[in-house]
């Protein structure tokens, strides 16, 4: 009964999968992004839902920012199968010290 009810309820990602997401995003620090924060990740059944904010140079165009977001979403999907990923772009001035 407990196992079957877990499939119906959202729960956080296992630590190993969360670490994969962090590693995947951190790999882009310096070349595409300055940092990231507000990482939220959960699973519902077999699906993973991952949402985060990344900070980029404020002078980056909307088109370039969109390409960065698409690239990071594709990389996360490659690391975490069955995932729906949403990346929010923010200027570097919104960067948080905690990097979460």
Residue, then its C-alpha position, 0 to 999 in steps of 0.5 A: x500500500x505504501x509503495x503504490x501510494x508513492x507513485x501517486x504523490x510527488x516526492x523529491x528526486x533521489x540524492x544521486x539524481x539531484x547530484x547529476x542535475x547539479x553536476x550537469x548545470x555546474x559544467x556550464x559555469x564560466x562558458x555559458x552561465x555565471x551560476x544557478x539558483x532556485x533548483x527544484x526537482x521532484x518526481x511524479x511516477x516515472x516523470x522527473x520535473x526539474x526547474x531552475x534559474x541560471x544567471x547570464x551576462x546582462x548584455x546577452x541577447x534574448x536569442x542567445x539566452x534562449x539558446x543557452x536555456x535550450x542547451x542546458x535543458x537538453x543536457x539535463x534531459x540527457x542526464x536524467x531520462x523522463x524529465x521535464x526541464x524548465x530553465x529560467x534566465x536571469x541577469x547576473x545581478x540576480x545571482x545568489x551567493x548560495x548557488x542553490 
